[in-house]
Amino acid sequence: MMNPFDVIPIVGSLCTIALCTRAGWAIIRRLESRAGAAPAPPAALADVDQRLTEIERSTETIAMEIERLAEAQRFIAQLLAERPAATARLDAGRSAARDAGRVITPH
């Protein structure tokens, strides 16, 4: 004799198969309806083309500004690399001024 609780997994499996089949058909119908959609009108494409042109121009401008910033950063790095020699000369001048009894303020 069959236990009534043995039927539950079978019924669950059948319901799952039916649900997946229904969902699959719905997805297929939706994809078919999208494939047959009318193309965008040329006026809308012209607007998109104009916007893309503006975006390209903005991107080029941003790239130029970033290049300017990079150049400024390289210049400052070069100045900072040359700074120890200048700092050494200033320190020598300060020590000579201290020996003379003068106080150099940091103003």
C-alpha positions in Angstrom: 0.0 0.0 0.0 1.2 3.5 -0.8 1.6 6.0 2.0 -0.4 9.3 1.4 2.7 11.3 2.3 4.6 9.8 -0.6 2.4 11.7 -3.0 3.5 15.1 -1.8 6.9 15.1 -3.5 5.4 13.9 -6.7 2.7 16.6 -6.7 5.4 19.2 -5.8 7.5 18.1 -8.7 4.6 18.3 -11.2 3.7 21.8 -10.0 7.3 22.9 -10.3 7.5 21.6 -13.9 4.2 23.3 -14.8 5.3 26.6 -13.3 8.7 26.5 -15.1 7.0 25.7 -18.4 4.6 28.6 -18.0 7.4 31.0 -17.1 9.4 29.8 -20.0 6.6 30.4 -22.5 6.1 33.9 -21.0 9.7 34.8 -21.5 9.8 33.4 -25.0 6.7 35.5 -26.0 8.2 38.6 -24.5 11.4 38.1 -26.4 9.5 37.6 -29.6 7.5 40.8 -29.1 10.7 42.8 -28.5 12.3 41.4 -31.6 9.4 42.6 -33.8 9.4 46.1 -32.3 9.6 49.0 -34.7 13.0 50.8 -35.0 13.5 54.2 -33.5 12.6 57.2 -35.8 15.5 59.1 -37.5 14.7 62.2 -35.5 15.3 60.4 -32.2 18.6 59.0 -33.6 19.7 62.5 -34.6 19.1 63.7 -31.0 21.2 60.7 -29.7 23.9 61.5 -32.2 24.1 65.1 -31.0 24.2 64.0 -27.3 27.0 61.6 -28.1 29.0 64.3 -29.9 28.6 66.5 -26.8 29.8 63.7 -24.5 32.8 63.1 -26.7 33.7 66.8 -26.6 33.3 66.8 -22.8 35.4 63.7 -22.5 38.2 65.2 -24.6 38.1 68.4 -22.5 38.3 66.4 -19.3 41.3 64.4 -20.7 43.1 67.6 -21.5 42.5 69.0 -18.0 43.8 65.8 -16.4 46.9 66.0 -18.6 47.5 69.6 -17.4 47.1 68.4 -13.8 49.6 65.6 -14.4 52.1 68.0 -15.9 51.7 70.3 -12.9 52.2 67.4 -10.6 55.4 66.4 -12.4 56.7 70.0 -12.2 56.0 70.2 -8.5 57.7 66.8 -7.9 60.8 68.1 -9.8 60.8 71.2 -7.6 60.6 69.2 -4.5 63.4 66.9 -5.7 65.6 70.0 -6.1 64.6 71.5 -2.8 67.1 69.8 -0.5 70.0 71.7 -2.1 68.2 75.0 -1.6 67.2 74.1 1.9 70.8 73.3 2.8 71.9 76.7 1.6 69.1 78.4 3.7 70.1 76.3 6.8 73.7 77.4 6.4 72.6 81.0 6.2 70.5 80.6 9.4 73.3 79.0 11.3 75.6 81.9 10.3 72.9 84.4 11.5 72.6 82.6 14.8 76.3 82.8 15.3 76.1 86.6 14.8 73.4 86.8 17.5 70.5 87.6 15.3 67.2 85.8 15.4 65.5 85.0 12.1 61.7 84.9 12.5 59.7 82.6 10.3 57.6 85.4 8.8 
